[in-house]
Amino acid sequence: MQLQLAGEARRPDRESEDFVAASPEALVLLDGASSPAGLESGCRHGTAWYVRRLGVHLLARLTDRADRSIAECLADAIVETAALHGGRCDLGHANTPAAMVVAARRHGKSLEYLVLGDSLLVLEYKDGPPKVIGDNQRFPGGEGLRRQVWATVPGSAERAALHLEYALAVRAARNRGTGPWIAAANPRAAEHAETGFVPLDRLHALAALTDGASRYTERFGLGSWGDVLRLLAESGPGELIAQVREVERADAGCERWPRGKTHDDASAVYALL
């Protein structure tokens, strides 16, 4: 694989909670689940710490354990990362650090992939339209609350209160069989990831994007997925993120395009196969 990647925090004064890493055989892209300010997590490390360690462990597993399925590699990485927390972190806390995951690797003559959560993997075939995989852990029970958040003024006390209410509702349901599954401390989450194989000789390229980068198409409608792949091939992931940021700045009040945050951490990978 020939790889290009880029990432940008949502604000210059904040550490990104995304993580991207790759080798010639594999790639991982993680989007940490951000929390409202002041919401306890039971963990002294934080989300950025968690996504980096989970990402490194997952990449290592993908490259040295061909005998394990990609879902088993994620489960192993979750267990290994949980062990790093030590006894001072409450990994049973509903708000323990967690992440959405995209992973892909060469496996013989196929590409093996995994997506868990609202990050996306886009496969570009030599023939036919792109295939978009992901956004597979939605929370219908919280959709009404999420839309109420979007309807309020960014930075207002009303939005902060509704955002907290929504965050608590999601965390009460996730990884418990009644809501979305996410990579946190429970390795069972890996069983709920979307996985598969595609023959390499059918593929031209692939892209992996966190939801902050996929806004280009998913939220702002700046182009089709074919347009995204052309932009990535011609100008790279950094240009995709730059165009997302330009639109976000032009709609800082989230009025034309309602969304939870004016800006979000954004990361993208483009791999030519």
C-alpha positions as CSV (number, residue, x, y, z in Angstrom):
1,M,0.0,0.0,0.0
2,Q,1.1,3.6,-0.8
3,L,-0.3,5.7,2.1
4,Q,-1.1,9.3,2.8
5,L,-2.6,10.5,6.0
6,A,-3.5,13.7,7.7
7,G,-5.2,14.8,11.0
8,E,-6.1,18.0,12.7
9,A,-7.5,18.7,16.2
10,R,-10.7,20.6,16.4
11,R,-9.0,23.5,18.2
12,P,-5.4,24.5,18.3
13,D,-5.4,24.5,22.1
14,R,-6.8,20.9,22.4
15,E,-5.1,17.6,21.9
16,S,-6.7,15.6,19.1
17,E,-8.5,12.5,20.3
18,D,-8.1,10.9,16.8
19,F,-5.2,8.5,16.1
20,V,-3.9,7.2,12.8
21,A,-1.0,4.7,12.2
22,A,0.0,2.5,9.3
23,S,2.5,0.1,7.9
24,P,2.8,-1.1,4.3
25,E,0.5,-4.0,5.2
26,A,-2.0,-2.5,7.6
27,L,-3.7,0.7,8.8
28,V,-5.7,1.8,11.8
29,L,-7.8,4.9,12.4
30,L,-9.4,5.7,15.7
31,D,-11.8,8.4,16.8
32,G,-11.9,8.9,20.6
33,A,-15.4,9.4,22.1
34,S,-15.3,12.9,23.4
35,S,-17.0,13.8,26.7
36,P,-18.7,17.0,27.9
37,A,-16.4,19.1,30.1
38,G,-16.5,18.0,33.7
39,L,-18.1,14.6,33.1
40,E,-16.1,12.1,35.2
41,S,-14.7,9.0,33.4
42,G,-13.2,6.9,36.2
43,C,-9.9,7.1,34.4
44,R,-6.8,9.2,35.2
45,H,-5.4,8.9,31.7
46,G,-7.9,10.4,29.3
47,T,-9.2,9.7,25.8
48,A,-6.2,10.8,23.9
49,W,-3.9,8.5,25.9
50,Y,-6.4,5.6,25.3
51,V,-6.7,5.9,21.5
52,R,-3.0,6.1,21.0
53,R,-2.3,2.9,23.0
54,L,-5.2,1.0,21.6
55,G,-4.2,2.1,18.1
56,V,-0.6,1.0,18.6
57,H,-1.6,-2.4,20.0
58,L,-4.1,-3.0,17.2
59,L,-1.6,-2.2,14.5
60,A,0.9,-4.6,16.1
61,R,-1.7,-7.3,16.2
62,L,-2.7,-6.8,12.6
63,T,0.9,-7.1,11.4
64,D,2.1,-10.0,13.5
65,R,-1.0,-12.2,14.0
66,A,-2.2,-13.4,10.7
67,D,-3.7,-16.4,12.5
68,R,-6.1,-14.2,14.3
69,S,-9.2,-12.6,12.6
70,I,-9.3,-8.8,12.5
71,A,-12.1,-8.8,15.1
72,E,-10.0,-11.0,17.3
73,C,-7.0,-8.6,16.9
74,L,-9.2,-5.8,18.1
75,A,-10.4,-7.8,21.1
76,D,-6.8,-8.6,22.0
77,A,-5.8,-5.0,21.7
78,I,-8.7,-3.9,23.9
79,V,-7.6,-6.4,26.6
80,E,-3.9,-5.3,26.3
81,T,-4.8,-1.6,26.6
82,A,-7.1,-2.3,29.5
83,A,-4.2,-3.9,31.4
84,L,-2.2,-0.6,31.0
85,H,-4.7,1.4,33.0
86,G,-3.6,-0.2,36.2
87,G,-5.7,-0.6,39.4
88,R,-6.4,3.2,39.8
89,C,-8.8,3.4,36.9
90,D,-12.4,2.2,37.0
91,L,-12.9,0.5,33.7
92,G,-16.4,-0.4,34.6
93,H,-17.3,3.3,34.6
94,A,-19.9,4.2,31.9
95,N,-17.7,7.0,30.6
96,T,-14.4,5.1,30.6
97,P,-12.3,6.2,27.5
98,A,-13.5,4.6,24.3
99,A,-13.1,4.9,20.5
100,M,-14.6,4.2,17.1
101,V,-12.3,2.0,15.0
102,V,-11.4,1.5,11.4
103,A,-8.8,-1.2,10.5
104,A,-7.6,-2.8,7.3
105,R,-4.8,-5.2,6.4
106,R,-3.5,-7.3,3.5
107,H,-4.4,-10.9,4.3
108,G,-3.1,-13.2,1.5
109,K,-4.7,-12.1,-1.7
110,S,-7.5,-10.2,0.1
111,L,-8.0,-7.0,2.0
112,E,-9.5,-7.7,5.5
113,Y,-11.3,-4.9,7.1
114,L,-13.1,-3.9,10.3
115,V,-15.3,-0.9,11.2
116,L,-16.9,-0.2,14.6
117,G,-18.8,3.0,15.1
118,D,-19.4,6.1,13.0
119,S,-16.0,6.3,11.3
120,L,-16.0,5.2,7.7
121,L,-14.0,3.0,5.3
122,V,-14.5,3.7,1.6
123,L,-13.4,1.1,-0.9
124,E,-12.6,2.2,-4.4
125,Y,-13.1,-0.7,-6.9
126,K,-11.5,-0.9,-10.3
127,D,-15.0,-1.3,-11.7
128,G,-18.2,0.0,-10.2
129,P,-19.1,2.6,-7.6
130,P,-17.3,3.1,-4.2
131,K,-18.5,1.1,-1.2
132,V,-18.9,2.9,2.1
133,I,-18.7,0.8,5.2
134,G,-19.4,2.0,8.8
135,D,-21.6,4.3,10.9
136,N,-22.9,0.9,12.1
137,Q,-23.6,1.6,15.8
138,R,-26.3,4.2,15.8
139,F,-28.4,5.0,18.9
140,P,-32.0,5.5,17.8
141,G,-33.1,6.0,21.4
142,G,-31.1,9.2,21.6
143,E,-31.8,10.6,18.1
144,G,-34.5,13.0,19.4
145,L,-32.1,14.3,22.0
146,R,-29.3,14.7,19.5
147,R,-31.6,16.8,17.2
148,Q,-32.5,19.0,20.2
149,V,-28.8,19.6,20.8
150,W,-28.4,20.7,17.2
151,A,-31.3,23.0,17.4
152,T,-29.8,25.1,20.2
153,V,-27.2,27.9,20.0
154,P,-23.6,26.7,20.1
155,G,-21.9,27.8,23.3
156,S,-25.2,28.4,25.1
157,A,-26.1,27.0,28.5
158,E,-29.1,25.2,26.9
159,R,-26.9,23.4,24.5
160,A,-24.4,22.4,27.2
161,A,-27.2,20.9,29.3
162,L,-28.8,19.0,26.4
163,H,-25.4,17.8,25.3
164,L,-24.7,16.4,28.8
165,E,-28.1,14.7,28.9
166,Y,-27.5,13.1,25.5
167,A,-24.0,12.0,26.5
168,L,-25.3,10.4,29.7
169,A,-28.0,8.6,27.7
170,V,-25.5,7.1,25.2
171,R,-23.1,6.0,27.9
172,A,-25.9,4.4,29.9
173,A,-26.7,2.2,26.9
174,R,-23.4,1.5,25.1
175,N,-21.6,-1.9,25.4
176,R,-24.6,-3.3,27.4
177,G,-26.6,-4.8,24.6
178,T,-29.2,-2.0,24.6
179,G,-27.2,0.6,22.7
180,P,-24.2,1.1,20.5
181,W,-21.0,-0.9,20.9
182,I,-17.7,0.9,21.0
183,A,-14.1,-0.1,21.7
184,A,-13.6,0.7,25.4
185,A,-12.6,-1.9,28.1
186,N,-14.9,-4.8,27.1
187,P,-13.4,-7.0,24.3
188,R,-16.9,-8.2,23.4
189,A,-17.3,-5.0,21.4
190,A,-15.1,-6.4,18.7
191,E,-17.8,-9.0,18.0
192,H,-20.1,-6.3,16.9
193,A,-17.8,-4.7,14.4
194,E,-18.5,-4.8,10.7
195,T,-15.9,-7.1,9.1
196,G,-15.1,-8.7,5.7
197,F,-12.7,-9.6,3.0
198,V,-12.3,-8.1,-0.6
199,P,-10.0,-9.6,-3.2
200,L,-7.1,-7.2,-3.7
201,D,-7.3,-7.5,-7.5
202,R,-10.7,-5.9,-7.4
203,L,-9.6,-2.8,-5.5
204,H,-7.8,0.4,-6.7
205,A,-7.6,2.3,-3.4
206,L,-9.3,2.8,-0.1
207,A,-9.9,5.7,2.3
208,A,-10.6,5.8,6.1
209,L,-12.1,8.8,7.7
210,T,-13.2,9.9,11.2
211,D,-16.6,11.6,11.3
212,G,-14.9,15.0,11.5
213,A,-13.4,14.4,8.0
214,S,-16.4,12.6,6.5
215,R,-18.4,15.7,7.1
216,Y,-17.2,16.7,3.6
217,T,-19.9,14.3,2.2
218,E,-22.0,13.2,5.1
219,R,-22.9,16.6,6.6
220,F,-21.9,19.3,4.1
221,G,-22.6,17.5,0.8
222,L,-19.6,19.0,-0.9
223,G,-19.3,16.1,-3.3
224,S,-20.0,12.4,-3.8
225,W,-17.8,9.6,-2.5
226,G,-16.3,9.4,-6.0
227,D,-15.4,13.1,-5.6
228,V,-13.8,12.4,-2.2
229,L,-11.6,9.7,-3.7
230,R,-10.6,11.9,-6.6
231,L,-9.7,14.7,-4.2
232,L,-7.7,12.4,-2.0
233,A,-5.8,11.0,-5.0
234,E,-5.1,14.4,-6.5
235,S,-4.5,16.6,-3.5
236,G,-4.3,14.3,-0.4
237,P,-6.1,14.0,2.9
238,G,-4.8,17.4,4.1
239,E,-6.8,19.2,1.4
240,L,-9.9,17.3,2.2
241,I,-9.7,18.4,5.9
242,A,-8.9,22.0,4.8
243,Q,-12.0,22.2,2.7
244,V,-14.1,20.8,5.6
245,R,-12.6,23.5,7.9
246,E,-13.4,26.2,5.4
247,V,-17.1,25.3,5.4
248,E,-17.1,25.0,9.2
249,R,-15.7,28.5,9.6
250,A,-18.3,29.9,7.1
251,D,-21.1,28.3,9.3
252,A,-19.7,28.8,12.7
253,G,-23.2,29.1,14.2
254,C,-24.1,25.6,12.9
255,E,-27.2,27.1,11.2
256,R,-27.0,26.0,7.6
257,W,-25.6,22.6,8.6
258,P,-26.8,21.6,12.1
259,R,-24.2,19.6,14.1
260,G,-23.1,19.0,17.6
261,K,-19.8,20.9,17.3
262,T,-18.7,23.7,15.0
263,H,-15.4,21.8,14.5
264,D,-14.4,18.3,15.3
265,D,-11.1,16.4,15.3
266,A,-10.6,15.3,11.7
267,S,-8.4,12.5,10.4
268,A,-8.2,10.7,7.0
269,V,-6.1,8.1,5.3
270,Y,-5.8,7.3,1.6
271,A,-4.2,4.1,0.5
272,L,-3.4,3.2,-3.1
273,L,-3.4,-0.6,-3.4
